[in-house]
Amino acid sequence: MSTTRSALWTEVRDHVETEAGVLTWIQSDAEGEAGGTSVAFEDLDSFTFIQLLLSVEAAFDVELLEELGDFRGTTFDDVTDFVVAQVERSRGEAAARS
Amino acid sequence: MKDVTLTPEEVLAWPHDADLLNSRPWHVDWSGTRLADLERLVEERMPPRCAFHTSGSTGPPRPWEMRPEQMLAEVLALGDVLAAGGGIDAVVAFAPPRHRYGAHCSVLLPAALGVPAWVRPRSMGALPPLRGRVLVVGIPSTFAILRHRLAWLEAAAAVTVLHSSATLPAAAGALEDEAALAAPGADLTVVELLGSTESGAVATRRRGDDLWTLLPGVSFAGPREETAGPEERLVVRSPWLARAPGSAEDRVVHRLDDVVERHGPDRLRLVARAGRFVKVNGVRHHLDEVAARFGAQLRREVACIGVVDPDVGEHFELYVVEPTAGLVDIGDDLRRAIDVVGVHPRRVRLVTELVTSSTGKVVSGQTYFREERQ
């Protein structure tokens, strides 16, 4: 993985996990968040997954729902791979046009 | 990802939960199919009884059944209402065909309208470049998606978004406001559809209207009930009521959970929902039954509270008594419980105790739905 791609991958992965933590469902009345309860990809219901993708679209200026039919992932790493591939394709197309 | 183009024969092949209709974006063109051809296709391709499951019961789910002719009559009536005032040129549908709303409105409604349709299960696939009068068969997330696709809205001449049978998310209003600012050329209308798996489509209204209008063919079942005030339970006579589980007889009258005020022969104001029901993604759940099932799975004291979420509309939150309030990781227990119970709470809140009111109800922001008066 190139340095640029590695940096992008890390940036997307951080965004995905942070946003999933905000959007997902387990909250505690002690601290306003669920202490030791971790968030996993399967905690996202279908609506929350769409919200997560729309948030990533806005942050990285890429359209994701259009290619969602090809996505078969089950982890946040899989989501990140999918997003990075779309961002790179989108940037490649933009560079080819300019 | 490209659309799979299906023929009308493939689209009408039952069951409606087949992978063909639910696992990828697809397109079908009904513009060459006349009503007589459609009636023949429906008779040839669909079984004499089509089954739809409800949820929220403690027992095994039992299907409510409809005859295909009833389903077609229902979408023809709905299509007439939606097309009034200019017609519809194309449909983009997000409601999954596996559910009743999607089977009717994503699959059969475009056929009844005789227009091309692009169906987007799980919201995947591009919005097709359309110019004209477009009907969007929406689910709650559709409003969030369209807020990110305002240029598409503006390119189409007029877009009607249909939303079914649950509290409309606040995102619908936000979409209208944002479209007015950022896509001033977009002519956007949101239409709400009232009904249930058992009743089928009952009434519609445009967002912002106070009163709902019964669909052509549907009527109040009898004289107004004798009640202390103007409110009564909604009881309708309809040609497309589903047949009760295990019954061999069609029904002509159905009593809904909705409490209404009548306004004239075919209009009503929705006042409240009787009982502790919520509709999540168009499926009705009884909160006490859902709580009992979560309690049994988690072996903890729990409560389910109905909420109106700004993004998804009507939903519920699960309160779980966990004395350490989050210091113990109960994520795996929760995931297993959600898997078994089969419905996903909007939020799970870990609390140290359930605070109850003087009447014994669990206290939270909202414990009971009432339609906000306009």
Interface residues (C-beta under 8 A of the other chain):
Chain A: W25 I26 Q27 S28 D29 A30 E31 E33 A34 G35 G36 T37 S38 V39 A40 E42 D43 D45 S46 F47 I50 Q51 L54 E57 A58 E63 L65 E66 E67 L68 G69 D70 F71
Chain B: M1 R24 P25 R122 S123 M124 G125 A126 P140 S141 A144 I145 H148 D311 V312 E322 T324 A325 G326 L327 V328 D329 I330 G331 L334 R335 H344 P345 R346 R347 V348 R349 L350 V351 T352
